[in-house]
Amino acid sequence: MAKKTKDLKITKDELKSIQVVVTEINQLQMQIGGLEVQKDIALSRLKEGQGMLRKLQAGLEDKYGKVSVNLDTGILKPVEDEQALNKKN
């Protein structure tokens, strides 16, 4: 029968240090995962908002023609298309 040898181990302090670092890394990875989910949600909301803005702009253009809207006052200002501007210059 073979003689049992004693297992080689690191010290309790070394083990504790490694465990602390690994735990912190795992927590950070979980936080990053959560942030990625939040990022995906925010990007989805951004796309949704941009789509809503395009619809609103199209509705305003149908009603008022090509205009820009002062977002502080709501005053409309006609917008000349690029061809008309190029002819003037």
TAMOHU-V614836 format. One record per helix or strand of 3 or more residues. SS is the DSSP state (H for helix, E for strand). FROM is the first residue (numbers start at 1). TO is the last residue. If there is no record, write none. Layout:
# TAMOHU-V614836
SS;FROM;TO
SS;FROM;TO
This chain:
# TAMOHU-V614836
H;12;64
E;67;69
E;76;78
H;82;88
